[in-house]
Amino acid sequence: MSNLSVTLSGLELSNPVIPASGTFGFGYEFADLYDINVLGSISLKGTTKDARLGNPLPRIAECEGGMINSVGLQNPGIRAVIEEELPRLEKVFHKPAIANISGFSVDEYAYCAERFDADERIGLLEINVSCPNVHGGGMSFGTDPKQAAEVTKAVKAVTKKPVYIKLTPNVTDIAAVARACEDAGADGLSLINTLLGMRIDLKRRAPVIANKMGGFSGRAVKPVALRMVWQVYEAVGIPIIGMGGVATAGDVLEFMLAGATAVQVGAENLVNPWACPQIIAALPEAMAQYSIDNLSDIIGGAHHG
């Protein structure tokens, strides 16, 4: 019998498939479609200290092989997430969730981390230093190893929960940022966030998205994401959650062989709301095809020949 279980810094998951932050709301929205307890965990919608309306419309653009978004971290703020969103999720999801945190200063990251640390419904913190859709925060922390390390240290100082730093691909050397986060105490890393992209409206002769540029995600980014997971696995000794273009059980196996312990599914959820349970259901057959009994045995396996 196939064993799909994996462990992220002590957090045991029944399988490695996690809906990515920003593509699955706060989780309970999907409970009417299927039993969301089949998921390994859920990475909740990115949360900031204060409520945000996000960027002006239009902020979504389809493109070949994926999509561009510039939502801009729209969320109700951490107080509403803890007091309203998590109680709704708790009614339908009976596993620890992953809190995704964004901020516009080191203090804001620490503020949110400390509050999620006190919540038993949260099993792991995912610190987003890589959002390309906000000004004065997000990706600005993730492109500089020193700033990424500063955020990591501040969050680790206020929480006992595992801290995973979500990295941006929009850098020259992602391994350098990864090493800086590990040295600062990160328990793990999530990668990649979206690539920076844009579309032009030929009729208007202007950018499609009001913010001009946005985060490019979808199946087309998988080769880049896979390469970066490979590079980071070679550079650090902490677990990796891989993401970027995951759409099939085979994709999950590729990311794990490249070095990921778990895998997040992002844009595919917006194309197919049943993507995650379908991938999970297909994993045993894919494992049997490649003579894999335990998924945890193949983590980083492609590095060893």
N, C-alpha and C positions, 0 to 999 in steps of 0.2 A: 504493500500500500504506500502511495506517495506521501511524503512528509513535507508539507508546505510551510511549516513554521519557521520563523526567524526571530532574532532578538536584537533590539536596538538599545544598547546601553542599559540592559536590565529590563527593558519593556518588551514583554513577550507578545508577538503577533501570531495569529493563527495562519496568516499568509502575508506575503510581502507587498500586497497591492493596497495603495493608499490614494484616494482622490486628492489632487493637488489643491493648495490654497487658491482661492479666487475662481475656481471652476466648479465648486460644489456647495456654495453658500455656507450655511452653518450645519449642513448635513441633513437635518430633519426634513428639508424640502423634498428629498428624494425618497423618503420613507413610504410615500404613497405608491411608488413604482415597484419597490422590492424591499426585502428585509436587509437593511443596511448593515446588520450585524455580520454579514458574510465578509465585510471588508476587514482588512488588517487593522486599520485605524482610519481616521479622517483628519486631514489638515484643514483647520477651520479658515474661514475668510479672514484675510489680513486685518488685524486690529490695531488701532492707534489709541493714544490716550483720550483724545477728544473725537467727537463725531465728525465725519467728513462726508460732504456731498459728492466728492469726486470731481473729475474734469468735465468741461463743457461738452455737449453733444455736437456732432457725432463722435463717438469714441470707440467704435468697432468697425473694422474693415476686413472683409474676406479677401484672401489672396491664394494663389496656387500653392497647394501643399500645406495650407494653414490659415492663420488669421493674425491680424494686428489689433491689439487692444490698448486703449489709453484710459481705462476706467478711473485710475487715480486713487486707489485705496478707499473707495466709498465704503463706509462702515458706521455703525451707530455709536462707536466709542466703547472703551473697555468696561465701563460701568454697566451699560446696557447689555453687552455681551455676557457678562457674568450673571446679571440679575434676570435677564429675559431670554437670551438665545440659548445658553447652556441648559437651563431648566427644560426648554422645549426639546433639545437634543437628547437629554437624559431620559425622557419618556420613551424614546424609540431606539436608542443606541446604548448598549450596555458594556462598552469597552472604553478604556481611556482614549481621549482625543488628543490631537496635537494642536497647540495654540500657536498661530502664526502672528508674530509681532512686528510692527513697523514703527518708526519714529523719526522725528525731525531734530533730535538731539540725543546725546548719550543718556541724559537724565530721563528722557521719555521712554527709551528702551528699558531702562532699569525700573521705572515706575510700573510699566505694564508687566514686566517679568515678575516683579515682587507680588503683584496681585494674582497673577495666574499661578504662582507657586503655592499659594494658600488654597487653591481649588482642587479638590480630590478628583474632579472629573477630567482634569488635564494630566496626561502622563508624560508629556515631553514638550519642550519649548522650541519652536523654529523661529529663529531671529532673522528677519528679512532685511539684509543690508544691500539689496540688489534690485529694488523696484525701479524701472526706468521711466515711470510715468508720473513722478512727483518732483517738484522743484525744492531744493534745499534739504533733501533727506533721501532716504532710500539708497539708490545706487551710489550716491556720493560717498557713503561710508564704505561700500563694498569694493570700490576701485582702488583704494589706498590700503595696503596691508596694515599700516600703523593705525588708521582709523577703525578698520575692521577689528583689530586686536583690542582697541580701546573699548569698543562696544561689547566685545566678548567678555572682557574683564569686569566691566560694570554689571553685566547681567549675571555672571557667575557669582558675584559678590552678594547677590540678593536672593538666590534660589538654590534649592537642593535638587531640583528636577534636572534631568539631562538637557543640555543646551546644544542645539544644532544650528549652525550658522548657514543661512541660505545665500549662496554665492552667485554673483553676476558673471555671465560669459563675456561681457563687454569690457574685457581687460586683455592686456598683452600676455600676462603670465598668471594664470589662475592658480597654479601650484604655489606661487609665492604668497598669495592671499590665504590659501588653505593652510600653509605652514604657520603663518602669523596667527591665525585663529587657533590652531592646535597649541601653539606655544603659549597662548593667552588663556588656555584652559578649556576650550571647546570640547564637548563630549563627542561631537560628530558634525558632519557637514551635509547640506542639501544642495544639489546642483543638477541642472542649471536653471536659473530663472530665464526669462525671455531675452532674446536677442533684440537689439534696437533696429527697427525697420519703419518703412513708410510706404504709402500708396499715393499716386497722383490721379486726380479726377481729370480726364482728358477734356471733358466739356467745359468745366470751370477753370481748367489750367491751374489748379491749386491742390494742395494736399487734401486727401479724403477726410482725414481725422482733424478735428479742431485743434488738437495739440500738436499738429504737424507730424510728429513721430510717435511711435508706440512700441509695445512689446510684441515681437513676432514669435509665435508658437505654433505647434502642430507637427504633423509627421515629417515635414521637411527639415526640421532642426535636429532630428535624431542623430545623424552622423556627427554633428558638432558636439552634442551633449554626450554621446558615447565616448568620443575622444577625450573630452574634459574629465569625465569620470575616471577614465583610464589614467590620465596624467595625475590626477589628485590622489588616486589609490597608490600610485608609485611614490608620491611625495609625503604622505602622512600615514599614521598608524591608527587612526580613529575611524569609526564606521561612516559610511556614505549612504545617503538616500539619493538615488539617481532619478532623473526625470528629464523629459524633453522628447516629445514625439512618440511616447509609448502608446501603442494601440492594440497590441496582440500579446499572446502568451510568449511567443518567440522573442518579442522585444524585451520582455521581463528577463528572460534567460540571458540575452545579450548583455543587458546592463549589469546583471549579477556576475557574469563571467568577467566583465570589465572591472568589477570591484564594488558594486553596490550591494548593500545588505538588504535594502528594501527599495521599492520603486513607486514613484507617484505618477498618476495618470492625470493629465491636465486638459488640454484643448479637446481631446477625444470625448470627454464628458459632454461638451457643448454640441458635438455632432451627434453623439449617441448616448443618451442618458443611462443606458444599460451597459456601457463599455466595461466598467469595473467588474461587475458580477460575471460577465461573459468571459473576460480574461481569466478570472479566478477559476471558473468552471473548465476552461480549456487547458489550464496548467498541468494537471495530471497526465493528460494525453501527450502534451509536449515533452514532459519529463520522461515519459516512457519511451518516446521516439528517440531520445538521446541518452537513454540508459542512466537517468538521474533518479535516485531513490530519495535523497534528502536535498532540498533546495539549498540549505545552509552550507552544504559541502562544496558548492560550485562558486562561492563568493571569491572573486579574484582569480578564478581558475584559469582564465586565458593568459595570465601573466606567467604561469608555470609550465606552459607548453602542453 
